[in-house]
Amino acid sequence: MADLVSLHSPNPYDVLWVEREWTEPGFDLEADARLTGEGYIAVWDGRGGKAWLDIAGAPGGELLEWAERRAREKGLVRALGSRWQSNAAVQELLEGAGYSLVRSHYRMWIDLDTVAAEPVWPDGLTVRTFRPGDERLFYDVHQETFADHWEHEEPDPYEEWVHWLLQPPAFEPSLWLVAEEAGEPAGIAICNRRVELPNRGYVQILGVRRRWRRRGVGLALLLHAFHEFKRVGLTEADLGVDAASITGATRLYERAGMQVVAVAETYEKRLR
């Protein structure tokens, strides 16, 4: 599965992430995934009546038909599947089955040698790293700040969040940042090193609470993360962002010097 993802992903895909995916709470590997020599599809309950189809390689129509049947068995009424733009086979598969393009997401990248600007914090704000006992703080701020994001209709279950983020390599406490004002969290950046690209840092989550938006907190968190990456010897960094983010995230990242290096497209189909 890792090899199939790596065929079209802008980054190589590590087996560690396959293992993490297949052991997520609530995922039944035998019932919810199918793999052939050419392609892979898994069906995830995305909550709110939607199925997320995890697609890799070049699966045929039979695999897609199976995935739609499995989604209906799970009581789901919409199916969404994504592909990197370089994967023309998945585009042909989805469009041929009646899926329509509904969203694009960017992979954005920066050479850390080009980062000269220091973060400028609004008056009264300070930044610190993760401390033992901060787990719920980071979870709560993450869910709150992503409530405006596309298809984030309800909070992620805490046990899923823990599964993905509170174990290495995603969990690097020295690279988890929280900006605070008078002890109250204003925003967070959850960062780590990409296990598959040892010179690259990854800004996995960047979120600012509504009360503190449009005050420069997001840019300050991002620049602070870049300097922390440089401090531990990394030379580049990347992140993913909704191309149509209503919070203006794409413009913020461009102001920091990041550039789009890959595009993922999401397609949707009604199942009932």
Order of alpha helices (4+ residues) and beta strands (2+ residues): alpha-alpha-alpha-beta-beta-beta-alpha-beta-alpha-beta-beta-alpha-alpha-beta-beta-beta-alpha-beta-alpha-beta
